Amino acid sequence: MITQESVEAYTSQLRRRFVKSFLDILILRLIESKPTWGYDIIKETEAQYDFKLRHGALYPMLNELEERGLLKSTKKLQKGRIRRVYTITPMGKQVLQASQEFLKQQTTEYEG
């Protein structure tokens, strides 16, 4: 018998799988809303998706996104510390928009 608890458990599992699979897109989306640094991305991911993002997963992903030209970073003094602040590039915005359109197509009802 399917219970509300089993639906919630499956939904939670699905959310974690989604975050893991689309981490690059979620990072681009977070950075698009405001330039930010790694620690803030970790905290925001935890708050929004109830997902504990580890430094060992985040920083290689940020480096890869920057190497691909989707993000750029600058060192800035913030709150008394030098931080690497990431911003999304125009190409990053294009990739984000294309991925959002693709996901929207996958979640809308088929009208064929």
JOMO-V245772 format. One record per pair of residues at least 4 apart in sequence whose C-alpha atoms are under 7 Angstrom apart, sorted by the first residue. I is the first residue (numbers start at 1). GAP is how many residues later the second one is. Records with the same first field share a line. If there is no record, write none. Layout:
I->GAP ; GAP
This chain:
2->4
3->4
4->4
5->4
6->4
7->4
8->4
9->4
10->4
11->4
12->4
13->4
14->4
15->4
16->4 ; 35
17->4
18->4
19->4
22->4
23->4
24->4 ; 37
25->4 ; 71
26->4
27->4
28->4 ; 60 ; 68
29->4
30->4
31->4 ; 5 ; 55 ; 56 ; 57
32->55 ; 56
35->50 ; 51 ; 52
36->4 ; 49 ; 50
37->4 ; 46 ; 47 ; 48 ; 49
38->4
39->4
40->4
41->4
42->4 ; 11
43->4
44->4
45->4 ; 5 ; 6 ; 8
46->4 ; 5 ; 6
53->4 ; 5
54->4
55->4
56->4
57->4
58->4
59->4
60->4
61->4
62->4
63->4
64->4
65->4 ; 5 ; 6
66->4 ; 5 ; 6
69->20 ; 22
70->18 ; 19 ; 21 ; 22
71->15 ; 16 ; 17 ; 18 ; 21
72->14 ; 15 ; 16 ; 17
73->11 ; 12 ; 13 ; 14
74->10 ; 11 ; 12
75->7 ; 8 ; 9 ; 10
76->6 ; 7 ; 8 ; 9
77->4 ; 5 ; 6
78->4 ; 5
88->4 ; 5
89->4
90->4
91->4
92->4
93->4
94->4
95->4
96->4
97->4
98->4
99->4
100->4
101->4
102->4
103->4
104->4
